[in-house]
């Protein structure tokens, strides 16, 4: 399970949100839809470009199936592994994506 604590330090209590993970070739992946839905994040899928977008605190993060690149606003990052697309679902390499979130948003807990 992948757990991300959410909430602000001073105003709100933190809440544990657990996301199931899958292991493929000793790499942990999480389901994009589970992540955005459980965190109540604004998100979109652009079918014409096959891009998945997450919007959080005025930051737009883009992911694509079978790609190791991730874009956060104008910054481009490379994940250590490609994302996967299985049974109509996007899976993202957990630790690589977590590092990007940490760079973009500061303190997150895993």
QUISULPE-V455413 format. One record per residue. N is the residue number from 1. RES is the residue in one small letter. SS is DSSP state (hx for helix, st for strand, lp for the rest). Layout:
N;RES;SS + N;RES;SS
//
This chain:
1;x;lp + 2;x;st + 3;x;st + 4;x;st + 5;x;st + 6;x;st + 7;x;lp + 8;x;lp + 9;x;lp + 10;x;lp + 11;x;lp + 12;x;lp + 13;x;lp + 14;x;lp + 15;x;st + 16;x;st + 17;x;st + 18;x;st + 19;x;st + 20;x;lp + 21;x;st + 22;x;st + 23;x;st + 24;x;st + 25;x;lp + 26;x;lp + 27;x;st + 28;x;st + 29;x;st + 30;x;st + 31;x;st + 32;x;hx + 33;x;hx + 34;x;hx + 35;x;hx + 36;x;hx + 37;x;hx + 38;x;hx + 39;x;lp + 40;x;lp + 41;x;lp + 42;x;st + 43;x;st + 44;x;st + 45;x;st + 46;x;st + 47;x;lp + 48;x;lp + 49;x;lp + 50;x;lp + 51;x;st + 52;x;st + 53;x;st + 54;x;st + 55;x;st + 56;x;st + 57;x;lp + 58;x;lp + 59;x;st + 60;x;st + 61;x;st + 62;x;st + 63;x;st + 64;x;st + 65;x;lp + 66;x;lp + 67;x;lp + 68;x;lp + 69;x;st + 70;x;st + 71;x;st + 72;x;st + 73;x;lp + 74;x;lp + 75;x;st + 76;x;st + 77;x;st + 78;x;st + 79;x;lp + 80;x;lp + 81;x;lp + 82;x;lp + 83;x;lp + 84;x;st + 85;x;st + 86;x;st + 87;x;lp + 88;x;lp + 89;x;st + 90;x;st + 91;x;st + 92;x;st + 93;x;st + 94;x;hx + 95;x;hx + 96;x;hx + 97;x;hx + 98;x;hx + 99;x;hx + 100;x;hx + 101;x;hx + 102;x;hx + 103;x;hx + 104;x;hx + 105;x;hx + 106;x;lp + 107;x;lp + 108;x;lp + 109;x;lp + 110;x;lp
//
